[in-house]
């Protein structure tokens, strides 16, 4: 805790910048400060796994998995119920879903899918349950190079009185899927909310086997989405998994899957990767729609825009419990990463030491910064790129009160 309630701004000799003296929340979807710290750590971890895969000459299957959405789609429905991803193809409005008055049911003519006005599950719940279906069943199990076996004793921190049969992931050495990393993203555009996954599937074996894995991932994803009553298509490029050589995957994917940090002025990472610095992201039917990361909503909400504030509140409620980076069991141990730190633990870590402090923003000054996430990012960017002189000029221009180290030493 900084004396007087101020917030220290730090820059390490390695050029890493950050704040110190802050309370943290670990809300990776919603807090720009915590997000930046968490995603920086996740970038290192993803990079370590990809470097390990390259060292062992494994292939990487990577791409994008999406759900059909419209401007009226919701991330989570009010009074939502968890989907059953293992059930049969739903057909037109089976009675096993929560009852809906017949007069309120809206169905697309000739379609077995519910329209976006009548879907009982939000897009985030569909996405999660579709993945659960994808990564289960005999087809998926037969492609695995990893088996779960009963472990001796109990995991660290588990009481000896625990009666749960704990299992541990063991690499069998045979060809197949060694592990997965699942990166989630939420974008927004003229077609509304667009949550989707960018999976990384690490495969040992031939290119033909990796190609089969790519085909299975897409097919079972579409099946899983349809089993919730929603729509996912094969043929319009919405679902795409590509086989990459491991030596190429490290440079292509490490920054890509962890690029969801607070930058409302940038395109969503999906659009950025597919079309460079363009303004548009083209969808399957040739419609052009501006695509931005969900941080753009916060940027608009900051100006007082009522619609953006409402969207942000919906995101706050819907994103609870949904992770940005998810690891398959065993993959971190295989790559030598060990136990995963929680998002709260990562966010609570502070950059550098007291010797790395360049200035301290006063409590009054931080109150000015706190309500403007864009200013937080600008402060850190300015310090990283221009050093203390550039940051001092920025703080002066914004009239944010601060203390220099000399001023603090004289107190």
Secondary structure, DSSP 4 states (H G I P E B T S, - for coil): --GGG-EEEEE-TTS-EEEES------TTT-HHHHHHHHHHHHHHHHHHHHHHHHTT-EEEEEEB-----TT--SS-TT-----TTS----S--TTSPP--GGG--B-TT-SSBPTTS-SS-HHHHHHHHHHHHT-HHHHHHTBSEEEEEPSS--TT--TT-----EEEEE-SSSEEEEEEEEEEEEEETTEEEEEEEEEEEEES-HHHHHHHHHHHHHHHHHHHHTTT----STTSSSEEEEEEHHHHHHHHHHHHT--SS-TTSB-HHHHHHHTT-S-EE-TTS-EE-EEETHHHHHHHTTT-HHHHHHHHHHHHHTTT--SEEE-TTHHHHTT--SPPPHHHHHH--SS-GGGEEEEE-HHHHHHHHT-HHHHHHHHHHHHHHHHHHHHHHHHHTT--EEEHHHHHT-
